[in-house]
Amino acid sequence: MVGYGAATALGNTFRKTWDRAVRGESGFRKISRCEVQTRSNVVGEIPDWDPLDYDFVDRKEAYNWNADFVILTMAICQQALADSGLEITPETGPRTACLIGSALNGTDAFRVAMDNYVNKGPFKVSPYLLPNLCANVPAGKAGMALGFTGPVISPQGACASGNHAIAMGARMIRDGDCDFALTGGVDTCLVPEIVQGFANMLATISIGPKDRAWDDPRQACRPFSIDRRGIVLSEGCGVLTLAAEEMVKTWGLTPLAEVAGVGWTSDAYHFTLPNKKTIIRAIAQAIDDAGITPDDIGYVNAHGTSTRKGDLTEVECLRDIFGRRLEKLPVSSNKSQLGHSLGASAAIEAALSVEGMRNGLILPTINHLPDPELDDVDVVPHTARRYAHEFVLSNAFGFGGTNCCLVLKGM
């Protein structure tokens, strides 16, 4: 890994995100992108996000590509390349792949098309609608803007998509299919139907007058807390630049971390409820693939969505893997600050984990109130912590029962 970029509820760049995360800030507020009729109305919106701010976008381009995940992916791929120092040339371009996963793809563009169809007639549906819905198009458009021509793929692993993309990119480099890979995830899901759909399935927190987030939306997401009551839906994008070891030397790049281990399974159990056995297997596979033991893991970046069942099940799985050592192992959730950006979350969290290793820091789980059921877990409450560590376990689980866990090794 040689670079990364991100846009999150804390900032429209990785650096802004990191700086605010270290300060223990939250990116939540009541939704402004649209109007919704639900108490699940606290979300994570990317601040200062305007497609026209980018030099590769004019008004016509922004109008035609009205699925925000397209231009957002292009921007964050550009950011991740710039951070890595990799220049796309006639030599590197054909050897650079792009794998960007998404859970919901271009739902915002479909909403505009449906409104036009109903209110203005069928001939007002944009001819760009179909490519705006295609999962692979954001990566393909990034290639058009940046000049790479390696394989373009969109791994569809729901909320684990970002980890799937990183894992697949690392394996493609290992197998010689490419020398470089832009890997990650993106979702721009803040439209009324999606917000309402999550609310109706009781996945997102419904905030009433007695909830502590009623007066302070920043407290809406509280993983591992006794009063956790559901996810906070967010938009975001995270992209990590991977490079073959020999290419790092050839092109004078700076190695930041290694994708040391991959573990991926499926639950065959339920479309939303987690399966302990297959999650444990994914974690164990990732650690074994890295050629280490559980004792070598210095920090766990948890999936930690702030749901009653999900957080408890993840801790039960960690207990099985780490035993009594879990009491002294830092485990925190970036979603307490960023919310759940679906297919983007795992990639953003991987980038934050690597930056944490580089700086000897662990980001906190903010908004935490202790839960007696989870009192054996050090969730790094409230503030970032100085802590030197070499290996991170980064967990991601998705609807449909898809699990992908990574072990990242600091350099």
C-alpha positions in Angstrom: 0.0 0.0 0.0 1.5 3.3 -1.1 -1.3 5.9 -0.8 -4.9 6.6 -0.1 -7.7 9.1 -0.5 -11.1 9.5 1.2 -14.2 11.6 1.4 -16.3 11.1 4.6 -18.7 12.8 6.9 -15.6 14.3 8.6 -14.1 15.8 5.4 -13.9 15.8 1.6 -10.2 14.6 1.7 -8.4 11.9 3.7 -6.3 14.5 5.5 -9.3 16.5 6.7 -11.0 13.2 7.8 -7.9 12.1 9.7 -7.3 15.4 11.5 -10.9 15.6 12.7 -11.0 11.9 13.7 -7.8 12.3 15.8 -9.6 15.2 17.6 -12.5 12.9 18.4 -15.0 14.7 16.4 -18.3 13.4 14.9 -19.6 14.1 11.4 -23.3 13.7 12.0 -26.1 16.1 11.5 -29.8 16.1 10.4 -30.0 15.4 6.7 -29.9 18.3 4.3 -29.5 16.5 1.0 -33.3 15.9 0.9 -36.5 15.8 3.0 -37.4 12.7 4.9 -40.4 11.8 7.0 -38.7 9.7 9.7 -36.9 10.1 13.0 -34.0 8.2 11.4 -33.0 11.6 10.0 -29.5 12.0 11.3 -26.8 11.0 8.8 -23.3 11.6 7.7 -23.0 13.9 4.7 -19.7 14.8 3.0 -19.0 18.4 3.8 -18.1 20.9 1.1 -18.7 18.3 -1.7 -19.3 19.9 -5.1 -18.6 17.9 -8.3 -17.8 21.2 -10.1 -14.8 21.8 -7.8 -12.8 19.2 -9.9 -10.8 20.2 -13.0 -12.2 17.2 -14.9 -15.8 18.1 -14.4 -17.8 20.8 -16.2 -21.5 21.6 -15.9 -22.5 19.2 -18.7 -20.5 16.4 -17.2 -22.0 17.0 -13.8 -25.5 17.1 -15.3 -25.1 13.8 -17.3 -23.3 11.9 -14.5 -25.9 12.6 -11.8 -25.2 9.4 -9.8 -22.8 11.1 -7.3 -20.8 7.9 -6.9 -19.3 8.3 -10.4 -17.7 11.7 -10.0 -16.9 11.1 -6.3 -14.9 7.9 -7.3 -13.0 9.8 -9.9 -12.1 12.5 -7.4 -10.9 10.1 -4.7 -9.0 7.9 -7.2 -7.2 11.1 -8.2 -6.5 11.9 -4.6 -5.2 8.4 -3.9 -2.9 8.5 -6.9 -1.6 11.9 -5.9 -1.0 10.7 -2.3 1.0 7.7 -3.6 3.2 9.6 -6.0 2.5 7.1 -8.7 2.4 8.8 -12.1 0.2 7.1 -14.8 2.5 6.7 -17.9 2.6 4.5 -21.0 4.4 2.0 -18.8 2.3 2.1 -15.6 -1.1 2.8 -17.1 -1.7 -0.7 -18.7 -0.5 -2.3 -15.4 -2.9 -0.3 -13.2 -6.2 -1.9 -12.2 -9.1 -0.3 -10.5 -11.5 -2.1 -8.2 -14.2 0.0 -6.5 -17.1 -1.7 -4.8 -20.5 -0.3 -3.9 -23.6 -1.6 -2.1 -26.3 0.5 -3.7 -24.7 2.0 -6.9 -26.6 4.9 -8.7 -29.8 5.0 -6.7 -29.8 8.8 -6.7 -29.7 8.9 -10.6 -32.5 6.3 -10.7 -34.6 8.6 -8.4 -34.2 11.5 -10.8 -35.1 9.4 -13.8 -38.2 8.0 -12.1 -39.4 11.5 -11.1 -38.9 12.7 -14.8 -40.7 9.6 -16.1 -43.7 10.1 -13.8 -44.0 13.9 -14.1 -42.5 14.8 -17.5 -43.0 11.7 -19.6 -40.8 8.8 -20.8 -38.7 10.8 -23.2 -37.4 12.9 -20.3 -35.5 9.9 -18.9 -31.8 10.6 -19.3 -30.0 8.5 -22.0 -27.2 8.4 -19.3 -29.4 6.6 -16.8 -28.1 3.1 -17.5 -24.4 3.8 -17.3 -25.1 5.9 -14.2 -26.5 2.7 -12.6 -23.6 0.4 -13.7 -21.4 -0.6 -10.8 -18.2 -0.7 -12.8 -18.7 2.8 -14.5 -17.2 4.9 -11.6 -13.9 2.9 -11.9 -14.1 3.1 -15.7 -14.7 6.9 -15.6 -11.7 7.2 -13.3 -9.6 5.4 -15.9 -10.8 7.8 -18.5 -9.8 10.8 -16.4 -6.5 9.5 -15.1 -5.3 7.3 -18.0 -4.9 3.8 -16.6 -6.1 0.9 -18.7 -5.7 -2.2 -16.5 -8.7 -4.3 -15.4 -11.7 -2.5 -14.0 -14.0 -4.4 -11.6 -16.7 -3.6 -9.1 -16.7 -6.1 -6.2 -20.2 -6.3 -4.9 -20.0 -7.4 -1.2 -22.5 -5.0 0.3 -20.9 -3.4 3.4 -17.8 -5.5 3.0 -17.2 -4.3 -0.6 -14.2 -2.2 0.3 -12.4 -5.0 1.9 -13.3 -7.3 -0.9 -11.8 -4.8 -3.4 -8.6 -4.5 -1.4 -8.2 -8.2 -1.1 -8.9 -8.8 -4.8 -6.5 -6.1 -5.8 -3.7 -7.5 -3.6 -4.3 -11.0 -5.0 -4.2 -9.7 -8.6 -0.9 -8.0 -8.0 0.4 -11.2 -6.3 -0.6 -13.2 -9.3 0.9 -10.8 -11.8 -2.3 -9.6 -13.4 -1.3 -6.0 -12.6 1.5 -4.1 -10.8 -0.7 -1.4 -9.3 -4.4 -1.3 -8.1 -6.7 1.5 -7.0 -9.0 -0.4 -4.5 -11.9 0.6 -2.3 -15.5 1.4 -2.1 -18.1 4.2 -2.6 -21.7 4.9 -1.8 -23.8 8.0 -2.1 -27.1 6.7 -0.7 -28.7 9.7 1.0 -32.0 9.8 -0.9 -35.4 9.6 0.7 -36.3 6.0 -0.3 -33.0 4.6 0.9 -33.1 6.5 4.2 -36.8 5.4 4.7 -36.0 1.8 3.7 -33.3 1.5 6.3 -35.6 3.1 8.9 -38.5 0.7 8.1 -36.3 -2.3 8.5 -35.2 -0.9 11.9 -31.6 -0.8 10.9 -31.0 2.9 11.6 -31.4 4.7 14.9 -34.7 6.4 15.4 -34.1 9.5 17.5 -36.9 10.5 19.9 -37.0 13.3 22.5 -35.5 11.1 25.2 -32.5 10.0 23.1 -29.2 11.8 23.9 -28.9 12.6 20.1 -32.1 14.5 20.1 -30.3 17.7 21.1 -26.9 16.6 19.8 -26.9 14.6 16.6 -23.2 14.0 17.0 -24.0 11.3 19.6 -26.3 9.3 17.3 -23.8 6.5 16.6 -22.4 4.8 19.7 -20.9 1.3 19.0 -20.6 -1.0 21.9 -22.5 1.4 24.2 -25.3 0.2 26.4 -27.8 2.5 24.6 -26.8 1.7 21.0 -29.9 1.5 18.8 -28.9 1.3 15.2 -26.6 2.6 12.5 -26.2 6.1 11.2 -26.3 6.1 7.4 -23.5 8.0 5.7 -22.1 8.7 2.2 -18.4 8.3 1.5 -15.6 7.0 -0.7 -12.3 5.4 0.2 -9.5 4.4 -2.2 -6.2 2.8 -1.4 -3.3 2.6 -3.9 -1.6 -0.9 -3.9 1.7 -1.6 -5.6 3.9 -4.7 -6.1 6.9 -4.7 -3.9 9.4 -4.5 -6.8 7.4 -1.7 -8.4 7.6 0.3 -5.2 11.4 0.3 -5.6 11.3 0.8 -9.4 9.1 3.9 -9.2 10.5 5.4 -6.0 7.2 5.0 -4.0 6.9 5.0 -0.2 5.6 1.8 1.3 3.0 2.4 4.0 1.6 -1.0 4.8 1.2 -4.5 3.5 -2.1 -6.4 2.9 -0.7 -9.4 4.9 -3.8 -11.6 5.2 -7.2 -12.1 3.8 -10.2 -14.1 5.2 -13.5 -14.2 3.4 -16.6 -16.4 4.0 -20.3 -16.3 3.6 -22.9 -17.0 6.3 -25.6 -19.2 4.6 -27.7 -18.1 7.5 -29.8 -14.9 7.2 -29.9 -11.8 5.0 -29.1 -9.4 7.8 -28.3 -11.3 11.0 -24.7 -12.4 11.5 -23.4 -16.0 11.8 -20.8 -16.4 14.5 -19.2 -19.5 13.0 -18.5 -18.1 9.6 -17.3 -14.7 11.0 -14.9 -16.5 13.3 -13.7 -18.5 10.3 -13.1 -15.3 8.3 -11.1 -13.7 11.1 -9.0 -16.9 11.7 -8.3 -17.2 7.9 -7.1 -13.7 7.7 -4.7 -14.2 10.6 -3.5 -17.5 9.3 -3.0 -16.1 5.8 -0.8 -13.4 7.3 1.4 -16.1 8.8 1.0 -14.9 12.3 -1.0 -15.8 15.4 -3.8 -14.0 17.3 -1.2 -12.8 19.8 0.5 -10.7 17.0 -2.6 -8.6 16.4 -2.1 -5.2 18.1 -5.4 -3.6 17.3 -8.8 -4.5 15.9 -10.7 -2.0 13.7 -14.1 -3.4 14.3 -17.1 -3.5 12.0 -18.9 -1.9 15.0 -22.1 -0.6 13.4 -23.9 0.4 16.7 -26.6 -2.3 16.5 -27.6 -4.4 19.5 -27.1 -7.8 17.8 -24.2 -6.9 15.5 -21.9 -5.4 18.1 -22.5 -8.2 20.6 -21.9 -10.9 18.0 -18.7 -9.3 16.8 -17.4 -9.2 20.4 -18.4 -12.9 20.9 -16.4 -13.7 17.8 -13.3 -11.8 19.0 -13.6 -13.6 22.4 -13.4 -16.9 20.5 -10.3 -15.8 18.6 -8.4 -13.9 21.3 -9.6 -15.5 24.5 -8.6 -13.6 27.7 -6.1 -11.5 25.7 -9.1 -9.5 24.4 -9.3 -7.6 27.7 -6.0 -5.9 26.8 -6.5 -5.6 23.1 -7.7 -2.2 21.8 -10.9 -2.6 19.7 -12.5 0.6 18.3 -15.1 1.6 15.7 -14.5 4.4 13.3 -18.3 4.4 12.5 -18.8 6.2 15.9 -17.4 9.2 14.1 -18.1 8.6 10.4 -21.3 6.5 10.4 -21.9 3.6 8.0 -21.1 4.5 4.4 -21.9 0.9 3.3 -19.6 -0.2 0.5 -17.1 2.6 1.3 -16.8 1.9 5.0 -14.2 -0.9 5.0 -11.9 0.9 2.6 -12.0 4.2 4.6 -11.4 2.2 7.8 -8.4 0.4 6.3 -6.9 3.7 5.3 -7.4 5.1 8.8 -5.9 2.0 10.3 -2.8 2.3 8.2 -2.4 6.0 9.1 -2.9 5.0 12.7 0.0 2.5 12.5 2.2 5.2 10.9 1.5 7.7 13.6 1.4 5.2 16.6 -2.2 6.1 17.2 -5.5 4.3 17.6 -8.7 6.3 16.8 -11.4 6.2 19.5 -14.9 4.9 19.8 -16.6 8.1 20.7 -20.1 8.5 22.4 -19.4 5.5 24.6 -21.4 4.5 27.6 -20.2 1.1 29.1 -22.3 -2.0 28.6 -21.9 -4.7 31.2 -22.2 -7.4 28.5 -19.1 -6.0 26.8 -17.1 -5.0 29.9 -14.1 -7.2 28.8 -13.5 -5.1 25.7 -11.2 -2.0 25.6 -13.1 0.1 23.0 -10.7 3.0 23.3 -13.5 5.3 24.6 -13.8 9.0 23.7 -10.2 10.0 22.8 -7.5 8.7 20.5 -4.7 6.8 22.1 -0.9 6.6 21.6 -0.2 3.0 20.9 2.5 1.4 18.8 1.3 -1.6 16.8 2.5 -3.6 13.8 -0.6 -5.6 12.8 -4.3 -4.5 12.5 -7.3 -6.8 12.0 -9.9 -4.9 10.0 -13.4 -6.5 10.0 -16.2 -6.0 7.5 -19.5 -7.8 7.3 -22.4 -7.2 4.8 -26.0 -7.8 4.1 -26.6 -11.2 2.5 -24.1 -12.8 4.9 -20.8 -11.7 3.3 -17.7 -11.4 5.4 -14.2 -10.1 4.6 -11.5 -9.5 7.1 -8.0 -8.2 6.5 -4.8 -8.2 8.4 -2.7 -5.1 7.6 1.0 -4.9 8.5 2.7 -1.6 9.1 6.0 -0.8 7.3 
